[in-house]
Amino acid sequence: MNYHRTTSRMILAALVAALLCNTALAAVSLTGQININTANTEELVLLPNIGPKKAQQIVDYRKVKPFENPEEILNVKGIGQATYSKIQKYLVVKGATTLR
């Protein structure tokens, strides 16, 4: 019984630590902008909530039709309003990518 209680506490502590680390990483502020018509996947993954798969989906989408405005990124599968609200301030469709 004591073993299970100790194990449960260790798991809980690990989950809390992981959550705190993730929150701290999310708090790191980005500066600059990202041109979603020209950025490569390595640049796109700098955006919050954009991993390699979503970055590739953005690239694939724009090969068919370039983005005319940042809101069109909502047409990319897997990018919903919650993700858009986190990335919209960085998105442009003209100009250089300067996101760091």
SVG drawing of the C-alpha trace seen along z (x, -y; Angstrom):
<svg xmlns="http://www.w3.org/2000/svg" viewBox="-11 -43 27 45">
<polyline fill="none" stroke="black" stroke-width="0.4" points="0.0,0.0 2.8,-2.4 4.6,-1.6 1.6,-2.7 1.2,-5.9 4.8,-6.7 4.7,-5.9 1.5,-8.0 3.2,-10.9 6.3,-10.6 4.1,-10.5 2.2,-13.5 5.4,-15.4 6.8,-14.5 3.6,-15.7 3.7,-19.0 7.3,-19.5 6.6,-18.9 3.7,-21.3 5.8,-24.0 8.6,-23.5 6.2,-23.7 4.6,-26.9 8.1,-28.4 9.0,-27.6 5.7,-29.0 6.4,-32.2 9.5,-32.9 8.6,-35.7 9.2,-35.7 10.0,-38.8 9.6,-39.6 7.3,-38.3 7.0,-35.2 6.0,-35.3 3.7,-32.3 4.2,-32.4 8.0,-32.0 9.0,-30.6 10.4,-27.1 9.4,-24.4 12.3,-25.1 11.1,-28.7 7.4,-27.8 8.0,-25.5 9.2,-28.5 5.5,-29.5 3.6,-28.5 1.6,-25.2 3.2,-24.6 5.2,-21.4 6.8,-19.8 3.6,-18.2 1.6,-21.4 4.5,-23.4 4.6,-21.0 0.8,-21.3 1.3,-25.1 3.9,-24.7 1.8,-22.2 -1.3,-24.5 0.6,-27.5 2.0,-25.4 -1.6,-25.1 -2.6,-28.7 -0.5,-31.3 -2.0,-33.0 -3.6,-36.4 -4.0,-37.3 -2.9,-35.8 -6.4,-34.6 -6.3,-32.1 -4.0,-29.9 -7.2,-28.8 -7.9,-26.8 -4.9,-24.6 -6.0,-21.3 -5.1,-21.2 -5.0,-25.0 -8.1,-26.2 -9.0,-29.4 -7.1,-28.6 -3.8,-28.1 -4.5,-31.1 -5.0,-33.4 -1.5,-32.4 0.3,-33.0 -1.7,-35.7 0.5,-38.6 3.5,-37.0 2.0,-36.3 2.4,-38.3 2.0,-37.4 4.6,-39.9 8.0,-40.9 10.9,-39.1 10.7,-36.5 12.4,-37.9 10.9,-35.7 13.4,-34.8"/>
</svg>
